[in-house]
């Protein structure tokens, strides 16, 4: 068994290593150049479309453009924003945060492209489900010879949803609630089973409604606590900015419990944790956006790219600054104390906000993890519909809800590894499909921009 786990660990490290980072960031850069820096020039119209998208704009689709983005954000805003950022800084140094920003800025065009293709090539099933995603734009946009790639994506997505989007999230909730509030894991399991059942058995419309109401307040509460920490230490902000920028291009020296980091390690940690958080290029979020009632694929894609900006540039940055600005009782930098992951973030919040920070970050982590489960249920359901048809939809929801409850009380080391591998493998069919369809993508954007005066190309 140990040999098998070592093999899975090695495979996971390889899949999330330099090859994956070059593929994802390179694709984002290619799309950014090919679409003439669309995201940089059109983010204000995108926010305007988002605000207007609280209501349905078309008879096609199942959920409003606003709820589609909130469902995607529900899945994206999770442990990566709290634990992943802290891990990147603790291993790669402050410069890792800069490379997270770089990954997000080019990743916005990857997310834009995969959402646009997903909406453009989506289908309506006999049961009335509007379905899209990499499997559908590969199936409907490329020749029959590529059908196997679409099937592979759906299989990987189905596996990943039960691990990284379900059981792992439930386990994170129960462990943290037990640690902070002494709530038994079996109590958390029952509560999660009931709450997940109430929401998820209602399908994508109910998920969208819950996400549309919960996600904005959840994110604002977390960002508000981070801003409070930053304001309390406002004089340190210029130094933190300089540290992030300088350490992005020069090795970070060992300090306290921090062992030091090369520039390459800062790049790798920043990019890997950034992609893990915003999921740009992995192909997950477009499955939620494909159910949107937006008036055109261009509008929903423009809204979709804001997913990356909100997740990484705003929320991950807030976590990063809250950590880098904090000090220990001895006055030394907290980030270099030797602790890592969620423990580091929790320590920063507790150091500055006392019990409010300690309990606040636990509650935020629980909410982030729960909404991640909601979003990933939508993704898994879409993969199951592609593989087995509408008849499997209700069965999948029941199984997912049961798995959500079980995840709170089970040891998940192997489950996590399988899910992590499947999550990485989703990227390859998705990126291949985007690159092969990029000429079609460029043509669609050009045509729609000529019809919609709000956007420029």
N, C-alpha and C positions, 0 to 999 in steps of 0.2 A: 504493500500500500504506500509506503514511504517513497518508493521509486516512482510510483505513478503520480503522486503529488508533486515530486520534484520535477517530473516531466511536464506536468501542467504549468508549474511555476515558470519553467524555462520557456515554454511555448508562449505563455502570456507576456513574459518580458520581451521576447522577440517580436511579437505582434504589435506591442505598444512601444517598440523601440524606434530607432532612427528611420527605418524604412517607412513606417507608418507616418511619422511626423513629416518627412520629406514629401510623401504622397499627398497628405492632406493640406499642408501649408503650400506646397507647390501648386496644387489644384486651385486653391483659393487665390493665389497670386496670379495665375493664368486667367482666371475668370474676372478678377479685378481689372486687369489690363485689357482683356477682350471686351469688357463692357464699359470701358472708358471711365473707371472709377465711379461707377453708378452710385454706390453706397455713400460715398463722400459728398456727392452733389445732390442727393435726393432724400437725405434722411429727414429733413423738415416736412416735405410732402408725405413721407411715410408715416410720421407721427400724426399728421392731420388725417390721413386715411384711417389710422388706428382709432382715433377719437370718434370719427364718423362711423366706424365699423361696429359700434355697439348695437346697431340694428342690422337686420338682414338687408342685403342689397340686391339679392337675386332669388329667384324661386328654385335655383339649383343649389344643392348642398343641404346640410343638416344643422349647422351651428353658425352663429354670427362670426364675422372676422375677428372681433374682439375675443370671443370665447375660444376661438381656434388658437389664437396666440396664447391666451391664458392656460389652455390645456397643454400646449407645448412648453410653456414656462413652468407649469406645474411639474412636468417631468424633468426639466433642465435644472431648476433651482432646487438643489438637494444637498446631500452631504459633501459634494464637490466644492460648494461655495464656502463651507465652513471647515471641513476636514482637509479637502484637497489643496486649498490655498495655503493652509498652515504647513502641510507636508512639503509643498513646493519651496516655501521660504526656508523651512528648517533644514532641507537638504541642499537646495540650490542657492540659498542666500537671497537677499532683497532683490537682486537683479532678475530673479525668476518672475517677479510680478511684471516687469517691463515686457518680457517675452510672452507672457499671457496676453498682454494688450496687443502685441503684434499679431499673435495668432487670432485674436478676436477680430481685428480690423480686416484681415484678409478672409477670415472665416465668415464674415457677414455676406460676402458674395457667394460663397459656397452654399450657405443656407438659403440665400435668395434663389439661387439656381435650382437647387433640389426641390424647393417649394413650388417654383414656377412650373417646372416639368411635371411635378406631381399633380398639380391642379389642372394643367393642360391635358394630360393623358389619363385623367381619372375616369372611373366608370360608376354606373349606378347598377347595383345588383338587383335581382328579382325581388328581394325583400325590401328594397328601397334604401339600402345603405350606399352612401357615396364614399367610394374607396379609392385610395391612391397611395403613392409612395414609390420607392425604387422598383419594386416588383412590377408595378403597373406601367411606369414609363419605360422600363426595359422591355416589357411584353408588347406594349402598344407602339413604342417608338423605334424599336430595332427589329431586325428580322427574326424568323423562327429559330435561327441558329443560336440565339441568345436567351431562349426561354429558360434554359438550365440555370442561368445566372440569376434570373428573377426568382426561381424556386429556391435557390441557395440563400438568397437574401431573406426570404420569408421564413425559412427554417431557422436560420441564425437569429432572426428577430424574435421568433416564438420562444426559443431557448433562453435568450437574454432577458425577455420580459419576466419569466418566472424567477430568475435569479436576481440580477441587478435591479430590476424594477419592481420586485415583489417581496420575496423572502428576505433578501439582504436588507431592504428598507425597513421591514417589520422588525427584524432583529435589532437594527440600530435604534429604533424607537424604544423597544422594551428594555434594552441594556441601559440606555441613557436615563430613562424614567426610573429604573431600579436604582441606579447610581445616585441620582439627584433627589428623588422623592421617595425612595424605598418602596416603590410599587412592585409587587411580585410580577414576574414575567407572565404567569398564567392569567393574571388580571388584564395585563396589556393585550395578551393574545385574544381574550374574549372581546374586549372593547374594539380592537382592530377588526376582528371578524365581523362584528355587528355594524360598525361604521362603514367598512368597505362594502359590506353587503347592501346597506341602504343606498349608497351612492352608485356603486358599479353595476348592480343589477338593473338600474334604470337606463343603462346604455350611454352612448356618447353625448346625447343631449343633456342628461343629468350631470355627467362629468363636466361638460362645458359650463353649465350653469353654476355648479359648485366652484369650479376653478375660477370662473369670471368674478365671483364674489370674494373668494378666500385668498387667492394668490396676490392681488394688489395690496391688501391690508397686511398679509403675512410678510411680504417683501418690505413694505414701508416700515413696519415695526422693527425689523432687523436692521435696516439701513438707519433708522432713527437712533437705535442704540449705538451703532458704529459712529454716527455723526456726533453723538454726545461725548463719546470717548475722544474723538478727534478735537472737538471744541475745548475739552478739558486740558488737552495737551497741544493747543494751537501753535505755541512757539516752536514746537519740534517739527512741524510740518515741512518747512523748507529743507531741513536736514534730511528728513525721510525721502523727499523727492530727489535730492541730490544722491542719496545712497542708492535708490532704485536705479537711477540713470547711470551712475558711475559703475556700479557692480554688474550692470548688464553687459559691459564691455571690458571689464578687468576682473581678474580672479579675486574672490572674496577671501580674505585672510581668516585663519582660525581664530576664534574668540570665545572664551568661556567654554561652554559645552558644544559649540559649533566647530566641526572639524575642518572647515574651509571648503571652498568650491571653485572649480574652474569655470571659465566662461561657457564651455560646452555643457557642463552639468547644469548651469543656470538656464541655458537655452532649452535643454532637454526636459528639465523639470517644469519650467514655465509653460512650454508648449504642450507637453503631455497632460498636465493638470488642467490647462485651459481648454483643450479639446474634450477631455473627459467631462468637464463641467458644462460647456455650451453645446457639445455634441454636433458641432458643425462638420458636415461631411460623413457622419455615421449613418444618416438616412432615417433617423427615428422621427423627429419632429414633423417632417412633411406628411406623415400619415395622418396627423391631426389636422394640419392645414388643408389637406385635400377635401375635408368635409365642410369647408367654409362656404358661406353664401356671398362672398365678395363678388363685385360686378365683373372682375376680370382676373386672370392668373397674375398679371403684373401687379395689381393692387395687393393681392394676398401675399405675393412674394416680397413686396416692399415691406409689408407689415411683418412678415416672417423673419426678415433679416434683423429686425429690432430685437428679436429673441436673444441673439448673440451679444448685442450691445448692452442690453439690460442685465443679462446674466453675468457677463465677464467684466465689461468696462465699469459697470456700476456696482453690482453686488460683490463680486470677487475683490474689486479694488477696496471696497469698504472693509472687508475682512482683512485684507493685506495691511491697510493703514492702521487699523485698530491693533494689529499685532506689532507692527514695526514701531509704533509710537509708544508702546507700553514698556515699562521698566519693572524690574524686580524690587523687592524691599531694600536691597542693597544699592539700588540706583543703576544697575547694569541693564543692558538691553535684554528684554524678555525673549526675543526671537532666538538669541544665541545661547540660551540657558541649557540647551540639550534636550528639551521636551519637544514633542512634535505632534502633528495631527490635531484631532479634536481637543486633546488635552491642552495644547498650546493656545488655541482660540479661547477655550473656556478660562484659562489662566489670565488672558488679557482682559476678558470681560469682568472676571472676578476682581482683578487687581484694580480696575478703574471704577467699577460700579457695584462692588461688594456683592451681596446676595442677589440683588436685582440682576446683575450681569450673569452670575452663575446660573440662576434659574431661568433667566431670559433666554440665554443661548441654548439651554436644554429644550425649552418649549419651542423655540424656532427650529431647532434641529428635528424635533418630532413632527412639526407641521411640514417642514420641507420634505422629510422622508415620506410622510403620508401622501402628500400631493404628488410626489414622484411616482408612487404606486398607482395613483389615479391615472396619470398621464400614460404610464407604461401599459396599463390595462388596455387602453385604446390602441396602442401600437400592437400589442400582442393579438388583440381581437382582429385587427386588419390583416395581420399575417395569417391567422387561422382561417379567415374568410377566403383569402386567396388560395390557400392550400386545400381546404375542405368544403368551401361553400357556406352559404348563409345558415344552413342547418346546424353547423357547429358553434354558432355564435353564443347561444344561451348556455350550452354545456361549458364552453370556455370560461364564461363569466363566473359560473358556479365554482369551477376548479380553481380559478384565480383567487376568489374570495377565501376559499378553504386554505389555499397555500399561503395567503397573507396572514391568516391566523396562526398557522403552523410555524411560519418563519420566525415568529416572536419567541418561540421556546426551543427551537432546534439549533444544534451546532452546524454552521454553514460553510466551513472552510472549503470543502470540495465544491459545493454549490456555487460559492463566490468565484472560484477559479473557472469553472465551466462557463458561467455567465460572463465573466470578464473576457474570456476568449471569444465567445459568441458575439459579444458586443463589438469587439475589434474586427471580427470577420465580416460584420455587416458593412463595414466601410468599403471593402474592396469591390463588391458588386455595385454599390451606390456610386462610387467615384468613377469606375469604369463606364457605367451608364451615362453619367454626366458628361464625361470627356467625349464619348462617342456621339452624344447628342448635342454637343456644344454648338455646332453650326446651326442646328435647328433652334437652340436656345437664343443665340444671338439674333436670329431672324425674327423670332417671336417678340423679343424685347424691342427691336427696332420698329416693328409694325405697331405694337401697342403704344409705344412712346409717341409715335406720329399721330395716334388717335386720342391720346390722353395728354392734354396740355399741362397737367400738373407735374409731369416728369420730363426730364431731359436726358438725352443720351449723347 
